[in-house]
Amino acid sequence: MTLGYLDTLKAVDIVIKSGHVPNIVGVAGIGKSALVEELSLKNSAKLFTTVVSLSEKGDLSIPVPPLNKESFIDTQKYGVIADVKYGYSHTLIEIIKYAEKNPQQPIYWFLDEFNRGSSGVQSELMNLVLQRQINSLKLPSQVKIIIAENPDSSMDGFEDSDYSVFTSDKAIKDRTTRIVMDANVNDWLKWAKSIKNGQSIINSLVIKYIEENPKFLNIVNDDDMNPTPRSWQRVSDIIDNDKFKDLNYNIKINLIAGNIGEELAASFLNFSKNNLNNLSVSQLINEPLSNIVNKFIQLDELNKNELLEKMIDDIQAWSPDLAQRLNQLLSKLSPDGQYGFMLHVANNTDLINDIYNLTISHEDIEFENLYLQFQSIIFDQFI
């Protein structure tokens, strides 16, 4: 059985707090790393990540040559280790130092792509995962280990898997809790719409495309390039770039295809083109402003004016948020567009009186800013 993102998050949390090691199994790009990052934030844990597939045999057990005393770290409680700037040694030093300075804070050490490391690398990690010890060094009790693996054909439900992995040692399977994660569209969309730094994590066009085409969130087949939740996040980051809209079609489709494949890239760009011109008044009023500004900017002046005119006609009760929305969207019009909009406002004396009265009776700066914007547009036309 598999779990979606949100259920996997809860399950991993329970395993950690039970004092055991969770092993998150899922295909590449499904969001395992993002999940561990979110969980560390949720639990106020310091996160350290090691990609095991990039490690070599000997990174933990290779003999250390004689060094001067400054090269050895003598911890207060956990033993001595040489500060070697390769392999795991330096990461361990950072973990130990952080633990000593922050004894009450949980620490997560995420060993990603565990079974893509060679059998030799996995063997060296056994004591770390199973005994919480490397040579004479013991991990502080506040350090919680999380591992993640890609599926291999020896796992139930993944008999046809052809990932380039090394089958995990039976000891790892026996001493960790395997949690199989799958791409759940509803979970992903909920995560994608969550607000970070004032805007949704994923661009609204990507969100809408996946809402209408949920089967395209994650495709596992033998094609050269398949979409995954991680690749859709890269697409979102690319189209969020202010310069993306000015690129020619050939560059755009190559950028998108480099993440999700040519056929799907063409479909997405066609969808984007159609939807950029389909902003509604309801979206202007209700959706997060950060989700609609880029789409609004790409409309022609006539469409911008028509939308804003309908917006103010539809508003029944003004609020500081609506005043701020109108003010920001109005600033995206050209000077001629702003003046054309004010001609429409001039025919609605009730609106002008409402904004003026709200400016006088409320201390909220948004009403005052909007009223000043109205005055500035009119003034600029006659100087």
N, C-alpha and C positions, 0 to 999 in steps of 0.2 A: 504494500500500500504506500501511496505517496501523500505528501502534505504540500499545500501551497505556501507562499511566502509567509503570511501572517501566522499560520499554524506552526510552521517550522520555527519561526521566531520564538513562539511560546514554548515549544518543545525543547529547544536548545537551552533556553533560560532555565527550565526545570531541571534538566540534566546537570547543568553547571552548579546550580544551587543545591543539588543533591550530592555534590562532591565527586561527580564522575566526568568522564571525557566524552563530549558529543562528537560524532563523526558524521558530518553533513555530506551526503552523496547526491550528486546531480550533474547533469550535463554542463559543459562549459558555457559561460555567459548567462546562466540562469539567475544569478544574483546572490550567490553564496557569500562573496566578499562584502557586498552591500549589506547583507543581513547581519553579518558579524559586526560591521561598523555601526549599524543602527542599534544593535544590542549593547554594544559598549557605551554608546551615548546614553541609552536608556538607563543603564545601571551605573553611570558615572565611572566607568572603568577605563584605565589607560590601555590602549591597544598597541601591541607590537605584532607585525606580520612578517613571516618568513615564507618565501616561495620554495618549497622543497624541491620542485623540479629543476631549480637552478643550482642545487647543491651538488657537491662532488663527494665521493667516498673519502673519508679522512678529515673532513671539515671539523668533526668532533673529536676524532681520536688521534690525529696526526701528532707526533711528538713535537714538543715546543723546545726550541734551542735555548741555551742559557741566555738570560737577559739580565739587565740591571734591575735593582730593586724597584725603581720607578715603574717598571713594566708589569709589575704584579699588583693586582688589586686584592687587598686584604679586607674582606667584609667583616662587619661586626659579629654576625651570627651564622653566616652561611659558608664560610671557608675561603680559600684562596684560588684565584684564577689569573692566568696571564692575559693581558690586554693585547690580543693578536687581532690585527685589522682585517681579518678575513674569516670565512666560515661563520660559525655560530658564536664564537667566543665573544666578539664585540657586542652582539645583540644581548647575550647573557649578562655582560657587564652593565649594559644600559638598563636591563630589567632589574638587576640586583640593586644598582644605585637608586633607581626610581623607588623600589620597594623600601629601601632604608629611609629615604626622605619622606615617603608617603605610606607609612605602615598600615593605615586604616583603609586605603583605597584599593579596590580590586584591580587586578591586572590581568588582561587577556593576552595570551600568546597564541596567535592564529597560525597554524602550520597548513598553508594552502597547497593544493595539488600534491597531497601527501603520497599517493600511489603513482605519481608520475616521476617521483624520485626513484633511483635504481634500488635494487634489493639491498645492496651494500649500504646505501644512504639510509634506507628504512631501518636496517639492523642497528645502525649507530644511534638512531633516534628512539630505540626501544626503551632504554632506561629512562629517557626523558619523559616519554608518554606514560609508561607503565609504573616506573619506580620514582619518577620526579627527581632523578639524580643523574648527574654526569660526572664520571670519575668521582672526585671527593666533594663536588659541589652539589648542594641540595637546593631545590627551588623553594622560595618562600611560600608559605601556605596560601597567601593571597593571590598567587599566580594560578590562573585557571587556563588549561590548555584546551583549545578547540582545533580539531583537524577537519579538513575537507578533502574529498576524493571525487574523481570522475568515475563513472560506472565501469566495471569490467565484466566480462562474460561469465565469471564465476559467481556473480551476485544474482540472487533471485530477482527475476523480472528484467534482467539485462543480458539474457543469454545471447542475444544477437549483437551486443555492443562490440564495436571495433576500435575503441579508444586505445591509443598507444600508452598503456599503463603497465605497471608491474603489480601482480596480484599481492595484496597485503598479507603479511604474516598472520597466521591463525591467532597468535597471541594478541595482535591488535584487534582483530575481529571479536575476540572473546572479552577483551577488557575495555572496549568502548561501546557506546550506544549509537547504533547506526540510525540515522534519520534521513529518509529518502525524500528529496525535495523536487517538486515539479513546478512548471510554469503555470500558475493559476492566474487567468486573465483578470478576474475581479480584484484579487490581491494586488496585482501589479498596477492596475488602474488607480486603486486607492492610494498606493504609494506614489504613483506618478503625479497625482493631483495635490499631494500634501505640499504645504508651503515652506519654502526655505529661502531665507534672505529676501522676503517680500514677494516671491513669485513661486509658481508651481515648479516642482523638480524637473518635469518633462514638458517640453513645448506643447501648447494646446493643439496644434495641428497633428502631432504624433499621437496624442491622447485620443483625439477624435477619430483618426484613421484606425487605431487599434480597436476602439469601441465599435466601429462599423465593420472591421475585419479581424475579429479576435483570433482566427486561425493563423494569422501572420505574425503573432507575437513571438512564437518559437517554433521553428520547423527543423526537424531532425531527419535528414536524408543524406544521400551521397553527393549532393551538389557541391560545387566548389565553394560557394558562399551562401550561407543560410542565416536568416534573421534570428536573433536571440534578444532577450531583454537588455543585455549589455550593449549589443550593437544598435538597438533602437535609442538607447541613451546617447550614444555617440552621434547618431543622426540628429537628435534633438539639440545637442551642443553645437553642431555644425550650422543648422538653420537658425539658431539663436544669434549667430555672429552677424553683426550689422552689415558686413560687406557681402554676405551671401546673396541677398536679393539683387545685387548689381552684377552678379556673375552671369555669363551666357549659359544657355541650356546645356551645352556639352560639358562644361566644367561642373555644373550642378549635378548632372546625372552620374558623372564619374565619382564625385565625392560621396554621393548617396549609395551608389552601387558597390563602392569599396567596403561598405558595411553590411548591406542586406542583399546584394545581387542585382543584376541589371534589370530583370523583369519586374521585380518588386519596386525597384527605384523608379522606373518609368511610371508605374501605377501610383506611387506615392506623390511624385511631382505633379502628375495630372490632377490628383485629388487636391493637392495643395493649391494649385492654380485656381481650381473651381471654388474652393472654400475661402480663399482670400477675399473673394468678392461677394461673400455671402454672410457678412456680419449682420446681425439683427439688433433691433433696439433693445430687445430683452437681454442680449449679451452685453451691450453697453451698460445697462443698468445693474445687472446681477453678477456677471462673471468677474473674477479678480482682474483688476485693471492691467496687471502685468501680462495677462493672457491675451489681451485684445489690442494693446497699443501697436504692436508690430503689424498686425493685420489692418488696423485702421490707417496707419501711415501709408500702406501700399495701395489704398483705394485712390481713385481719381478725385479731384476737388469736388465735382458735382455729387458723387456718392457720399463723400464726407459730410458735405453740407446737408444733404437730404437726411442722413442718419441723425445728425445732431438736432436738426429741426424737429424730426419726429420724436427724438428723445425728450426734448423739453416740453413738447405737446402732451406726451404720455405720462409725465411725472405728476402724480397727484399730491404727494407730500414731500417737500424738500428735506434733506438731511445733510449734515456736514460731508458725508461720504459722497453723495450725489453732486454736491457743489464742487468738491475736489475733482471728481471724475470729469465733469463738464469743463472745468477750468483747464485740466491737463489736455483733454482731447481738443479743446478749442485752440490751444497753443500749437497743435499740429497742423492747423490750417494755414494756407498762405495768407498774406495780408488782404488780398482781394476776397478770399474765401471767408475770412473773419468778418469783413465788412458786409458781405452778402448775408452772413448769418445774423449780424446785428440788425439788418433791415427786417428780417423775419421777427426778431425779438421786439423791435419797435412796434410791431402790430399787436403785440401781446402785453398790454399795459399791466395786466394782473401779475404776469411773471415779474416784470421790473419792480412792481410794488412789493411783491412777496420777497424778492431777494433783498431789496432795500430794507424792509421791515425786519427781516431775519438778521441783517447786518447790524441794525441798531439794537435789536432786543437780545441778541446772543453774543456771547464773548468769543465764540468759536471763530478762529481766523479764516476758515475755509469760505464762509459766506462773504467776508470782507474781501478776500482775494478775488473771488468771482466778480463781485461788484466793481472792484478796481479794474479788473480785466475788461469788463464791458466799457467802462469809462475810457480806458486807454485806447481801445480799438476805435471808438468814435473820435477821440481827440486826435489820433494819428491821421485821420482822414481829412482833417481840416487845418493842419499846420503846414 
